[in-house]
Amino acid sequence: MKEALTNHFKSCGVIAMVSFRRHPETDVVNGLATITMMGNDADEKVMLLNGSELGGRKLVVKANPTPRLKLDHLNLPFGGSSVPGTS
């Protein structure tokens, strides 16, 4: 399931993590997944996959953009004001 989701969403940006919500007692996946992505316009790109099919199931995709991580205050040696590939 993780590989199928990764392949389905990889065109939208860099996939940092794929996780599944599981039933607390049975540990069975309940059909909900969270895909954490990085990249320019990743939130807009994933929304293009809303309603697409994967494994015979119709996907409901919701973007939950998070603020860009600013690193100016950390005085890191590589410089820049955001995580590489995400600004």
C-alpha positions in Angstrom: 0.0 0.0 0.0 2.8 2.4 0.9 4.6 1.7 -2.4 1.4 2.2 -4.4 0.7 5.5 -2.7 4.3 6.6 -3.2 4.2 5.8 -6.9 0.8 7.6 -7.3 1.9 10.8 -5.6 5.6 11.0 -6.5 5.0 13.4 -9.5 3.7 16.0 -7.0 7.0 16.5 -5.1 9.4 14.9 -2.7 7.6 12.4 -0.4 9.0 12.8 3.1 6.7 10.3 4.8 3.7 8.0 4.3 1.8 6.9 7.3 -1.5 5.1 7.9 -4.1 5.5 10.5 -4.7 2.1 12.3 -7.4 0.9 14.6 -5.9 1.1 18.1 -7.0 -2.5 19.2 -6.6 -4.5 15.9 -3.8 -2.5 14.3 -5.7 -2.8 11.0 -5.4 0.1 8.5 -8.7 2.0 8.4 -8.3 3.4 4.9 -6.8 6.8 5.9 -3.3 7.7 4.9 -1.2 10.8 5.4 1.5 11.7 2.9 3.9 14.4 3.9 5.4 16.1 0.8 7.9 18.9 0.1 8.3 20.9 -3.0 7.1 24.0 -4.9 3.3 23.9 -5.3 3.0 20.4 -3.9 -0.3 21.2 -2.3 -1.8 22.3 -5.6 -0.3 19.3 -7.4 -1.7 16.8 -5.0 -5.2 18.3 -5.4 -5.1 17.3 -9.1 -5.2 13.7 -7.9 -8.4 14.2 -5.9 -10.9 11.7 -7.3 -8.3 9.6 -9.0 -8.4 5.8 -8.6 -5.8 3.6 -7.0 -6.3 -0.1 -6.6 -9.9 0.1 -7.5 -10.7 2.8 -4.9 -11.4 6.4 -5.5 -9.1 8.7 -3.6 -10.3 11.7 -1.6 -7.3 14.1 -1.4 -7.1 17.0 1.0 -4.1 19.4 1.1 -3.1 20.7 4.5 -0.3 23.2 3.7 2.1 24.0 6.5 4.1 27.2 6.7 7.6 27.2 5.1 10.3 26.5 7.6 12.5 29.7 7.8 16.1 29.1 8.9 17.5 32.7 8.9 17.6 32.8 12.7 19.7 29.6 13.0 22.8 31.0 11.3 23.5 27.8 9.5 26.6 27.5 7.3 24.7 26.7 4.0 22.8 30.0 4.1 19.4 30.5 2.5 16.1 31.3 4.0 14.2 28.1 3.6 14.7 24.4 3.3 16.3 23.6 -0.1 13.7 22.6 -2.7 10.7 23.9 -0.8 10.8 27.7 -1.5 
